[in-house]
Amino acid sequence: MRLDLSYSKEIDDSVVKVIAHDIRNLKKLCLRFLTKLTADSMTLVIDNLKLLEGLDISGCFGINLD
């Protein structure tokens, strides 16, 4: 399964958290240029989506993975 939410100005951490908890069979997730995302939601994605083969967070400047 593939999900592309790129360029959606309304998508924030709360939406990504629901995806990480409820859509566990995702193989590809594209979140390009979502300015409201933070590292908190990315941690949930990485921890919960065990089948994920591709994650595109290009242009998500609010995410600091340090």
C-alpha positions as CSV (number, residue, x, y, z in Angstrom):
1,M,0.0,0.0,0.0
2,R,1.2,3.5,-0.9
3,L,0.0,6.8,0.6
4,D,1.0,10.3,-0.7
5,L,0.0,13.3,1.3
6,S,2.6,15.6,-0.1
7,Y,2.0,19.4,-0.4
8,S,-1.1,19.3,1.9
9,K,-1.0,22.4,4.0
10,E,-3.4,21.0,6.6
11,I,-1.5,17.8,7.4
12,D,0.2,17.9,10.8
13,D,1.6,15.5,13.4
14,S,-1.9,14.5,14.6
15,V,-2.7,13.1,11.1
16,V,0.7,11.3,10.8
17,K,0.2,9.8,14.3
18,V,-3.1,8.3,13.2
19,I,-1.5,6.8,10.1
20,A,1.3,5.3,12.2
21,H,-1.1,3.6,14.5
22,D,-3.9,2.6,12.1
23,I,-2.4,1.9,8.7
24,R,0.4,-0.6,9.6
25,N,0.6,-2.2,6.1
26,L,2.0,0.8,4.4
27,K,5.0,0.2,2.2
28,K,5.6,3.7,0.9
29,L,4.7,7.0,2.6
30,C,5.3,10.3,0.9
31,L,5.1,13.4,3.0
32,R,7.0,15.9,0.9
33,F,6.8,19.6,1.9
34,L,4.6,19.2,4.9
35,T,5.7,22.2,7.0
36,K,3.8,21.3,10.2
37,L,5.5,17.9,10.8
38,T,8.0,17.4,13.7
39,A,10.4,14.6,14.6
40,D,7.8,13.3,17.1
41,S,5.6,12.0,14.3
42,M,8.5,10.6,12.4
43,T,9.6,8.6,15.4
44,L,6.1,7.0,15.5
45,V,6.3,6.2,11.8
46,I,9.7,4.5,12.1
47,D,8.7,2.6,15.3
48,N,5.2,1.5,14.1
49,L,5.3,1.0,10.3
50,K,7.5,-2.1,10.2
51,L,6.6,-2.9,6.6
52,L,7.6,0.6,5.4
53,E,10.1,0.4,2.5
54,G,10.1,4.0,1.5
55,L,9.6,7.3,3.3
56,D,9.9,10.7,1.5
57,I,10.1,13.7,3.8
58,S,11.8,16.0,1.3
59,G,11.1,19.7,2.2
60,C,9.8,19.0,5.7
61,F,11.9,21.6,7.3
62,G,10.2,21.4,10.7
63,I,11.6,17.9,11.2
64,N,14.9,17.9,13.2
65,L,16.2,14.4,13.4
66,D,19.2,15.2,15.6
